[in-house]
Amino acid sequence: MEQETNQFLGEEHIGKLMRKYAIPCIISLLVGALYNIVDQIFIANASYLGSYGNAANTVVFPLTVIALAIAVMIGDGCCAFVSLSLGRREPETGKKSVGNSITMVIVSSLVLAAIYLVFSNQIIAMFGGTVNAETFKHSKEYFFFITLGIPFYMFGQALNPIIRADGSPRFAMASTLAGAGANIILDPLFIFDFKWGMMGAAVATVFGQILTAFLAVWYVLHMKLVKPAKADFRLEGSICRKTMVLGMTSFLSQISLVAAMAAINNMIRKYGALDHVFGQEQYAQIPMAVVGIVMKFFQIVISIVVGMAAGCIPVVGFNMGAGKRDRVKELFTKLLIAEASVGFVALLIVELFPGQLINIFGAANESVYYTNFAVKAFRIYLCMMVFACVNKACFIFLQAMGKAAESTILSMVREIVFGVGFALLLPRFFGLDGVLYSMPLSDILTFAIAVFLIIKTYKELNQEVGKYALQIHYNQP
């Protein structure tokens, strides 16, 4: 009965399946991205916080990404594991993966929160929070309260893809929407009415995360296809390893972003101090605040891109497990076209309307240096958006196909070798502008490698389809 419930993944029209699974996933990820972005918008428009609060938000943001990296490794890995298991008609192994994943995310979230609380000063300094005293003060306040919500945040984020794999993408979307809605309502109340500053922004976020986590707990108790039994929550080495291997690309794509942001923030702090404008104390926080804002816009676009690809993981996994390579090939083609289209639209926005974008983040309360640097940052940093979107789609699709090695290598090369390497190297030659050039150069070189892997994947799928056609031909009476 369980298998019959999921058979439509191997039979229904590919376009319809993409819409059914990708749209809720896109909305879930967009809403998740809005947690930090909404905080930054309200912070930027609070005159008593301004660019200092924005810079603090930029400092803390990668630390929340570390939590997200662990959560999506477990959640996306479990999602792929469950989808492959259902395609192979092995629901019991899928249930064990769900139970083990829940245990892993609870334990890891508590450990991470403890580390953050004990080493907060050192961690904030590591991510550029010492650019000036006011930024450090705001960073410390925001970080403390965000850390208290880490266990709830990680649980909700890890369970989201698991809920999708269980056949309930709309519930996954609704649970994230509920949390983000609470955050959007509470942010202006705490920041503008109560004047709680960075604490208010953080507390509003944590309330939303608690609500999402509560809904995820409710769903676990009412799962449809892979409801784990009590014994499934006991950790098994083989299940944990397989789950984490399948989710490794998701982890690396997030954690490597943290490494890149740490490098970028420190290069901004170092070379900003050498700039004739941003070397002045009252303007020192501007480059960090601006680059954080540009990254938040990029996060919105990438949420759409990753949502499309990650939403298709159950479809890809099921059809790979069931041996239906022609459907996998069709899905890959449609996905690449859709991702490139999203990148093109985003590119037009950042190149044509950078001034309007930065106005959303409190430019009216800042100096002309803030606006001018922001316009330049949007246009340079995101000029290879189309390549970036195709690269992300390639990472995730290969992961969903079970090609963990290729996916992991490509992700590592993009984020660590290119992302961190160029962020550290280019400022030596181009100063502060070198930080901005690091992103497009990384995406160009990664795209060249991605094209090779895309062609290789198509050849493999064509060979499998050909073998299947021959088998049918020779088995005919």
Summary of the structure (lengths in Angstrom):
residues: 477
radius of gyration: 22.3
end to end distance: 31.9
largest distance: 83.6
contacts: 1865
relative contact order: 0.13
helix: 86%
strand: 0%
